[in-house]
Every structure is written in structure tokens, then in C-alpha cells.
Amino acid sequence: MPARFLTRAQVAEELNVSESQVYALIRNQELRSAKIGGRGVWRIGREDLEAYIERAYEETARWIEGHPFAEDAGTA
């Protein structure tokens, strides 16, 4: 069974981004997380990561719909 909580480093690896980008997602409240312990170690629930990824797919699909690819854009 996969771990329930992930570190910022694990999330960064899964998303293929830097840890600082993961921290920015946390600070912008785009990626739900929890500060655990006295030193405030960030942990991200696997379900929260999956929910973030699903939202990213949906946002990308909406963006693509609003910005269709026009092969003849230069001929208008």
C-alpha cells in the first residue's frame, strides 16, 4: 500500500518539478497540505496530490478549449 503522506521532495519527484515549486503550490493553497510537528514539516496527502493533478488536467482542458490551435492563423 502506498504511503498516505508524501514529503515535498516526493511530490516534486512525482510532478517532475522543483521542491520550491511544490512549496509555492502549498503557499498559494493550490495543493492542500499539513504542517506536522514542532518544526513544521510539510506533508501532502496522496489523495490531495491526486486531486491537484485532476484539477490541473481539467484547467488545462478548459484552457485548450479557449485557445484552439489554428493551423491557418497566419492566413486570416
N, CA, C and O atoms as CSV, one atom per row, in Angstrom:
chain,resi,resn,atom,element,x,y,z
A,1,MET,N,N,0.849,-1.176,0.000
A,1,MET,CA,C,0.000,0.000,0.000
A,1,MET,C,C,0.895,1.241,0.000
A,1,MET,O,O,1.852,1.314,0.771
A,2,PRO,N,N,0.588,2.222,-0.867
A,2,PRO,CA,C,1.397,3.438,-0.899
A,2,PRO,C,C,1.228,4.257,0.382
A,2,PRO,O,O,0.212,4.165,1.070
A,3,ALA,N,N,2.241,5.051,0.679
A,3,ALA,CA,C,2.207,5.902,1.871
A,3,ALA,C,C,1.055,6.895,1.784
A,3,ALA,O,O,0.723,7.394,0.709
A,4,ARG,N,N,0.449,7.172,2.947
A,4,ARG,CA,C,-0.666,8.121,2.993
A,4,ARG,C,C,-0.175,9.545,2.779
A,4,ARG,O,O,-0.831,10.337,2.102
A,5,PHE,N,N,0.989,9.873,3.359
A,5,PHE,CA,C,1.527,11.220,3.252
A,5,PHE,C,C,2.845,11.217,2.497
A,5,PHE,O,O,3.626,10.270,2.584
A,6,LEU,N,N,3.075,12.275,1.768
A,6,LEU,CA,C,4.286,12.442,0.980
A,6,LEU,C,C,5.039,13.684,1.446
A,6,LEU,O,O,4.439,14.627,1.962
A,7,THR,N,N,6.338,13.675,1.263
A,7,THR,CA,C,7.143,14.864,1.543
A,7,THR,C,C,7.114,15.785,0.328
A,7,THR,O,O,6.664,15.396,-0.750
A,8,ARG,N,N,7.600,17.008,0.517
A,8,ARG,CA,C,7.700,17.921,-0.627
A,8,ARG,C,C,8.605,17.329,-1.696
A,8,ARG,O,O,8.335,17.474,-2.888
A,9,ALA,N,N,9.680,16.662,-1.280
A,9,ALA,CA,C,10.614,16.065,-2.246
A,9,ALA,C,C,9.925,14.966,-3.060
A,9,ALA,O,O,10.136,14.860,-4.268
A,10,GLN,N,N,9.109,14.156,-2.398
A,10,GLN,CA,C,8.400,13.088,-3.110
A,10,GLN,C,C,7.393,13.659,-4.101
A,10,GLN,O,O,7.263,13.163,-5.220
A,11,VAL,N,N,6.678,14.710,-3.682
A,11,VAL,CA,C,5.709,15.344,-4.576
A,11,VAL,C,C,6.441,15.977,-5.757
A,11,VAL,O,O,5.994,15.864,-6.898
A,12,ALA,N,N,7.562,16.641,-5.488
A,12,ALA,CA,C,8.342,17.256,-6.560
A,12,ALA,C,C,8.772,16.201,-7.579
A,12,ALA,O,O,8.723,16.433,-8.787
A,13,GLU,N,N,9.191,15.050,-7.079
A,13,GLU,CA,C,9.610,13.979,-7.984
A,13,GLU,C,C,8.439,13.467,-8.815
A,13,GLU,O,O,8.583,13.240,-10.016
A,14,GLU,N,N,7.285,13.286,-8.183
A,14,GLU,CA,C,6.109,12.786,-8.915
A,14,GLU,C,C,5.645,13.768,-9.980
A,14,GLU,O,O,5.222,13.362,-11.063
A,15,LEU,N,N,5.723,15.075,-9.671
A,15,LEU,CA,C,5.281,16.095,-10.626
A,15,LEU,C,C,6.390,16.528,-11.575
A,15,LEU,O,O,6.146,17.270,-12.526
A,16,ASN,N,N,7.610,16.063,-11.314
A,16,ASN,CA,C,8.773,16.443,-12.105
A,16,ASN,C,C,8.985,17.956,-12.084
A,16,ASN,O,O,9.199,18.583,-13.121
A,17,VAL,N,N,8.919,18.526,-10.882
A,17,VAL,CA,C,9.157,19.949,-10.645
A,17,VAL,C,C,10.116,20.076,-9.464
A,17,VAL,O,O,10.486,19.075,-8.850
A,18,SER,N,N,10.512,21.296,-9.149
A,18,SER,CA,C,11.407,21.510,-8.011
A,18,SER,C,C,10.620,21.548,-6.699
A,18,SER,O,O,9.406,21.751,-6.685
A,19,GLU,N,N,11.341,21.347,-5.607
A,19,GLU,CA,C,10.701,21.439,-4.292
A,19,GLU,C,C,10.179,22.850,-4.047
A,19,GLU,O,O,9.149,23.025,-3.395
A,20,SER,N,N,10.877,23.851,-4.562
A,20,SER,CA,C,10.405,25.226,-4.366
A,20,SER,C,C,9.095,25.462,-5.118
A,20,SER,O,O,8.263,26.253,-4.674
A,21,GLN,N,N,8.905,24.785,-6.248
A,21,GLN,CA,C,7.634,24.906,-6.959
A,21,GLN,C,C,6.512,24.241,-6.159
A,21,GLN,O,O,5.386,24.738,-6.132
A,22,VAL,N,N,6.817,23.133,-5.518
A,22,VAL,CA,C,5.825,22.478,-4.661
A,22,VAL,C,C,5.474,23.393,-3.496
A,22,VAL,O,O,4.303,23.534,-3.144
A,23,TYR,N,N,6.481,24.012,-2.899
A,23,TYR,CA,C,6.241,24.928,-1.784
A,23,TYR,C,C,5.354,26.095,-2.238
A,23,TYR,O,O,4.472,26.529,-1.497
A,24,ALA,N,N,5.586,26.595,-3.441
A,24,ALA,CA,C,4.749,27.679,-3.973
A,24,ALA,C,C,3.302,27.213,-4.131
A,24,ALA,O,O,2.376,27.966,-3.829
A,25,LEU,N,N,3.098,25.988,-4.598
A,25,LEU,CA,C,1.737,25.449,-4.717
A,25,LEU,C,C,1.061,25.365,-3.355
A,25,LEU,O,O,-0.132,25.639,-3.223
A,26,ILE,N,N,1.840,24.984,-2.345
A,26,ILE,CA,C,1.309,24.906,-0.982
A,26,ILE,C,C,0.953,26.305,-0.485
A,26,ILE,O,O,-0.148,26.524,0.021
A,27,ARG,N,N,1.874,27.243,-0.625
A,27,ARG,CA,C,1.649,28.609,-0.126
A,27,ARG,C,C,0.504,29.306,-0.847
A,27,ARG,O,O,-0.201,30.120,-0.250
A,28,ASN,N,N,0.313,28.996,-2.122
A,28,ASN,CA,C,-0.794,29.582,-2.895
A,28,ASN,C,C,-2.107,28.836,-2.663
A,28,ASN,O,O,-3.135,29.182,-3.245
A,29,GLN,N,N,-2.066,27.823,-1.822
A,29,GLN,CA,C,-3.219,26.987,-1.482
A,29,GLN,C,C,-3.788,26.244,-2.689
A,29,GLN,O,O,-4.976,25.921,-2.726
A,30,GLU,N,N,-2.937,25.979,-3.666
A,30,GLU,CA,C,-3.341,25.164,-4.806
A,30,GLU,C,C,-3.202,23.684,-4.484
A,30,GLU,O,O,-3.911,22.848,-5.043
A,31,LEU,N,N,-2.281,23.366,-3.576
A,31,LEU,CA,C,-2.038,21.989,-3.165
A,31,LEU,C,C,-2.246,21.900,-1.663
A,31,LEU,O,O,-1.499,22.494,-0.885
A,32,ARG,N,N,-3.262,21.157,-1.266
A,32,ARG,CA,C,-3.595,21.013,0.151
A,32,ARG,C,C,-2.488,20.245,0.860
A,32,ARG,O,O,-1.977,19.253,0.340
A,33,SER,N,N,-2.121,20.710,2.052
A,33,SER,CA,C,-1.055,20.072,2.815
A,33,SER,C,C,-1.261,20.357,4.295
A,33,SER,O,O,-2.167,21.093,4.687
A,34,ALA,N,N,-0.398,19.756,5.104
A,34,ALA,CA,C,-0.461,19.973,6.549
A,34,ALA,C,C,0.959,20.133,7.071
A,34,ALA,O,O,1.890,19.476,6.605
A,35,LYS,N,N,1.102,21.024,8.050
A,35,LYS,CA,C,2.366,21.191,8.747
A,35,LYS,C,C,2.330,20.278,9.962
A,35,LYS,O,O,1.457,20.411,10.821
A,36,ILE,N,N,3.270,19.358,10.033
A,36,ILE,CA,C,3.269,18.341,11.080
A,36,ILE,C,C,4.482,18.548,11.993
A,36,ILE,O,O,5.596,18.776,11.522
A,37,GLY,N,N,4.248,18.465,13.296
A,37,GLY,CA,C,5.352,18.510,14.256
A,37,GLY,C,C,5.819,19.907,14.594
A,37,GLY,O,O,5.398,20.892,13.987
A,38,GLY,N,N,6.702,19.969,15.580
A,38,GLY,CA,C,7.210,21.235,16.085
A,38,GLY,C,C,8.029,22.028,15.081
A,38,GLY,O,O,8.054,23.258,15.132
A,39,ARG,N,N,8.685,21.348,14.190
A,39,ARG,CA,C,9.493,22.036,13.183
A,39,ARG,C,C,8.705,22.382,11.936
A,39,ARG,O,O,9.245,22.983,11.007
A,40,GLY,N,N,7.452,22.015,11.904
A,40,GLY,CA,C,6.596,22.367,10.778
A,40,GLY,C,C,6.995,21.698,9.486
A,40,GLY,O,O,7.156,22.358,8.460
A,41,VAL,N,N,7.155,20.390,9.533
A,41,VAL,CA,C,7.489,19.643,8.327
A,41,VAL,C,C,6.221,19.488,7.492
A,41,VAL,O,O,5.190,19.046,8.000
A,42,TRP,N,N,6.296,19.846,6.223
A,42,TRP,CA,C,5.136,19.778,5.350
A,42,TRP,C,C,4.901,18.348,4.890
A,42,TRP,O,O,5.837,17.636,4.525
A,43,ARG,N,N,3.638,17.937,4.912
A,43,ARG,CA,C,3.239,16.639,4.394
A,43,ARG,C,C,2.014,16.841,3.503
A,43,ARG,O,O,1.115,17.621,3.817
A,44,ILE,N,N,2.005,16.125,2.400
A,44,ILE,CA,C,0.927,16.221,1.422
A,44,ILE,C,C,0.277,14.853,1.326
A,44,ILE,O,O,0.950,13.852,1.081
A,45,GLY,N,N,-1.019,14.814,1.519
A,45,GLY,CA,C,-1.743,13.555,1.402
A,45,GLY,C,C,-1.753,13.080,-0.042
A,45,GLY,O,O,-1.894,13.880,-0.968
A,46,ARG,N,N,-1.603,11.774,-0.229
A,46,ARG,CA,C,-1.614,11.225,-1.589
A,46,ARG,C,C,-2.909,11.588,-2.301
A,46,ARG,O,O,-2.893,11.919,-3.486
A,47,GLU,N,N,-4.035,11.528,-1.585
A,47,GLU,CA,C,-5.323,11.901,-2.195
A,47,GLU,C,C,-5.345,13.376,-2.587
A,47,GLU,O,O,-5.944,13.739,-3.600
A,48,ASP,N,N,-4.696,14.227,-1.794
A,48,ASP,CA,C,-4.637,15.655,-2.119
A,48,ASP,C,C,-3.799,15.893,-3.375
A,48,ASP,O,O,-4.126,16.749,-4.197
A,49,LEU,N,N,-2.724,15.133,-3.514
A,49,LEU,CA,C,-1.905,15.239,-4.721
A,49,LEU,C,C,-2.704,14.788,-5.932
A,49,LEU,O,O,-2.681,15.445,-6.973
A,50,GLU,N,N,-3.409,13.673,-5.806
A,50,GLU,CA,C,-4.216,13.185,-6.926
A,50,GLU,C,C,-5.312,14.186,-7.291
A,50,GLU,O,O,-5.604,14.376,-8.472
A,51,ALA,N,N,-5.922,14.829,-6.290
A,51,ALA,CA,C,-6.949,15.843,-6.551
A,51,ALA,C,C,-6.342,17.043,-7.275
A,51,ALA,O,O,-6.959,17.597,-8.186
A,52,TYR,N,N,-5.134,17.447,-6.873
A,52,TYR,CA,C,-4.451,18.551,-7.547
A,52,TYR,C,C,-4.186,18.205,-9.010
A,52,TYR,O,O,-4.410,19.028,-9.898
A,53,ILE,N,N,-3.711,16.993,-9.258
A,53,ILE,CA,C,-3.421,16.571,-10.628
A,53,ILE,C,C,-4.695,16.571,-11.464
A,53,ILE,O,O,-4.682,17.018,-12.610
A,54,GLU,N,N,-5.790,16.075,-10.902
A,54,GLU,CA,C,-7.065,16.061,-11.631
A,54,GLU,C,C,-7.514,17.481,-11.970
A,54,GLU,O,O,-7.970,17.739,-13.085
A,55,ARG,N,N,-7.387,18.408,-11.007
A,55,ARG,CA,C,-7.745,19.811,-11.281
A,55,ARG,C,C,-6.857,20.395,-12.369
A,55,ARG,O,O,-7.327,21.167,-13.205
A,56,ALA,N,N,-5.583,20.035,-12.368
A,56,ALA,CA,C,-4.660,20.536,-13.393
A,56,ALA,C,C,-5.086,20.048,-14.772
A,56,ALA,O,O,-5.045,20.808,-15.739
A,57,TYR,N,N,-5.493,18.784,-14.868
A,57,TYR,CA,C,-5.991,18.270,-16.147
A,57,TYR,C,C,-7.227,19.045,-16.597
A,57,TYR,O,O,-7.337,19.418,-17.765
A,58,GLU,N,N,-8.160,19.288,-15.668
A,58,GLU,CA,C,-9.388,19.998,-16.005
A,58,GLU,C,C,-9.106,21.434,-16.435
A,58,GLU,O,O,-9.677,21.915,-17.413
A,59,GLU,N,N,-8.220,22.126,-15.701
A,59,GLU,CA,C,-7.864,23.500,-16.051
A,59,GLU,C,C,-7.170,23.562,-17.408
A,59,GLU,O,O,-7.392,24.489,-18.186
A,60,THR,N,N,-6.338,22.580,-17.683
A,60,THR,CA,C,-5.652,22.531,-18.974
A,60,THR,C,C,-6.652,22.318,-20.100
A,60,THR,O,O,-6.552,22.955,-21.149
A,61,ALA,N,N,-7.612,21.428,-19.893
A,61,ALA,CA,C,-8.630,21.174,-20.913
A,61,ALA,C,C,-9.440,22.440,-21.189
A,61,ALA,O,O,-9.729,22.753,-22.344
A,62,ARG,N,N,-9.810,23.174,-20.125
A,62,ARG,CA,C,-10.555,24.421,-20.314
A,62,ARG,C,C,-9.707,25.449,-21.067
A,62,ARG,O,O,-10.216,26.165,-21.928
A,63,TRP,N,N,-8.415,25.519,-20.741
A,63,TRP,CA,C,-7.536,26.464,-21.421
A,63,TRP,C,C,-7.436,26.117,-22.908
A,63,TRP,O,O,-7.484,27.002,-23.763
A,64,ILE,N,N,-7.297,24.836,-23.208
A,64,ILE,CA,C,-7.196,24.400,-24.607
A,64,ILE,C,C,-8.470,24.743,-25.361
A,64,ILE,O,O,-8.411,25.183,-26.510
A,65,GLU,N,N,-9.623,24.546,-24.727
A,65,GLU,CA,C,-10.895,24.883,-25.371
A,65,GLU,C,C,-10.971,26.372,-25.686
A,65,GLU,O,O,-11.521,26.759,-26.718
A,66,GLY,N,N,-10.426,27.208,-24.811
A,66,GLY,CA,C,-10.458,28.652,-25.020
A,66,GLY,C,C,-9.377,29.170,-25.953
A,66,GLY,O,O,-9.427,30.319,-26.392
A,67,HIS,N,N,-8.404,28.326,-26.255
A,67,HIS,CA,C,-7.285,28.708,-27.128
A,67,HIS,C,C,-7.071,27.618,-28.174
A,67,HIS,O,O,-6.067,26.906,-28.141
A,68,PRO,N,N,-8.014,27.491,-29.099
A,68,PRO,CA,C,-7.894,26.411,-30.080
A,68,PRO,C,C,-6.666,26.602,-30.964
A,68,PRO,O,O,-6.238,27.725,-31.230
A,69,PHE,N,N,-6.121,25.498,-31.403
A,69,PHE,CA,C,-4.981,25.512,-32.310
A,69,PHE,C,C,-5.485,25.857,-33.691
A,69,PHE,O,O,-6.364,25.186,-34.233
A,70,ALA,N,N,-4.924,26.903,-34.254
A,70,ALA,CA,C,-5.342,27.335,-35.590
A,70,ALA,C,C,-4.173,27.128,-36.551
A,70,ALA,O,O,-3.183,27.859,-36.504
A,71,GLU,N,N,-4.294,26.140,-37.410
A,71,GLU,CA,C,-3.220,25.857,-38.355
A,71,GLU,C,C,-3.052,26.984,-39.358
A,71,GLU,O,O,-1.946,27.220,-39.844
A,72,ASP,N,N,-4.125,27.675,-39.670
A,72,ASP,CA,C,-4.035,28.745,-40.671
A,72,ASP,C,C,-4.104,30.118,-40.000
A,72,ASP,O,O,-4.678,31.045,-40.573
A,73,ALA,N,N,-3.546,30.268,-38.829
A,73,ALA,CA,C,-3.606,31.533,-38.094
A,73,ALA,C,C,-2.968,32.676,-38.862
A,73,ALA,O,O,-3.407,33.819,-38.730
A,74,GLY,N,N,-1.962,32.408,-39.648
A,74,GLY,CA,C,-1.278,33.460,-40.387
A,74,GLY,C,C,-1.966,33.860,-41.679
A,74,GLY,O,O,-1.505,34.788,-42.345
A,75,THR,N,N,-3.058,33.194,-42.064
A,75,THR,CA,C,-3.723,33.492,-43.331
A,75,THR,C,C,-4.958,34.347,-43.180
A,75,THR,O,O,-5.599,34.682,-44.176
A,76,ALA,N,N,-5.310,34.712,-41.954
A,76,ALA,CA,C,-6.544,35.467,-41.725
A,76,ALA,C,C,-6.415,36.917,-42.089
A,76,ALA,O,O,-7.374,37.676,-41.950
